[in-house]
Amino acid sequence: MKARPKGRTAPLPPVELPEGLVGGLNYLSTVQAGKLLGLSPLTMKEMRKRGDGPIFIKLGPKRVAYLYADILTWIESRRRRSTSDCGPEGLR
C-alpha cells in the first residue's frame, strides 16, 4: 500500500443530499445535517446547547431544522491554516 504524503488526508466521501435541495433555500433535519457533517444527531444536539454548531431554526418544542447555506457557512468558519490557529472565535 502506498503511503499518503505527510499532511494530506483522504478526501471526504460524497454525501447524498435530500431531493429538492437547490440554492441553499431548503431545510435539513438534524439527522440530514449530521450526515452531511459526519456527526451524530446527539452531537448536533449538544452543539446546539453549547451554541457552537451551525445556526438552526426552531420549528417547535422538539423540532429543529438547518438551512443548507448555514451549514456551508459554519463549515467555512472552521477553516484553519494550522493546528495552533484558533481562528476568530478562539476555537481549539
C-alpha positions in Angstrom: 0.0 0.0 0.0 1.3 3.4 -1.0 1.6 5.9 1.9 0.0 9.3 1.6 2.3 12.3 1.7 2.6 13.8 5.2 0.0 16.4 6.0 -2.5 15.1 3.4 -5.8 13.5 4.4 -8.1 11.3 2.3 -10.9 13.1 0.6 -14.3 13.0 2.2 -16.8 10.7 0.7 -19.6 12.3 -1.3 -22.8 12.9 0.7 -26.2 12.3 -0.8 -28.3 15.4 -0.3 -32.1 15.3 0.1 -34.1 15.7 -3.1 -35.0 19.3 -3.9 -32.1 20.9 -2.2 -31.5 23.8 -4.5 -29.8 27.2 -4.0 -29.5 26.8 -0.2 -33.1 27.5 0.4 -34.3 24.1 1.7 -34.1 22.8 5.2 -32.2 19.8 6.6 -33.3 17.8 9.6 -30.9 17.2 12.4 -30.2 13.7 11.0 -29.6 15.0 7.5 -27.3 17.9 8.7 -25.4 15.4 10.9 -24.9 13.1 8.0 -23.6 16.0 5.8 -21.1 16.9 8.6 -20.3 13.4 9.7 -21.7 14.0 13.1 -24.3 12.1 15.1 -27.7 13.6 16.0 -26.6 13.6 19.6 -23.5 15.6 18.8 -25.7 18.0 16.8 -28.0 18.4 19.9 -25.0 19.0 22.2 -23.6 21.6 19.8 -27.0 23.4 19.8 -27.0 23.5 23.6 -23.4 24.9 23.7 -24.0 27.3 20.8 -21.0 26.2 18.8 -22.7 24.4 16.0 -24.4 25.7 12.8 -27.2 28.2 13.1 -30.5 26.3 13.4 -34.2 27.1 13.2 -36.5 26.1 16.0 -39.7 24.8 14.3 -41.3 23.5 17.5 -40.6 22.3 21.0 -38.7 19.2 19.8 -38.1 20.0 16.2 -35.2 22.0 14.6 -34.0 22.5 11.0 -30.9 23.8 9.3 -30.5 25.8 6.1 -28.0 24.2 3.8 -26.4 27.6 3.3 -25.9 27.9 7.1 -24.2 24.5 7.2 -21.8 25.7 4.5 -21.1 29.0 6.3 -20.4 27.1 9.5 -18.0 24.7 7.8 -16.2 27.7 6.2 -15.9 29.4 9.6 -14.0 26.4 10.9 -11.2 26.5 8.3 -7.7 26.8 9.8 -4.1 27.0 8.5 -2.5 25.1 11.3 -3.5 23.2 14.5 -2.4 26.2 16.6 -4.7 28.6 14.6 -7.6 29.3 17.0 -9.4 31.3 14.4 -11.5 34.4 15.0 -13.8 32.6 17.6 -10.8 31.3 19.6 -11.6 27.6 18.9 -9.2 24.8 19.6 
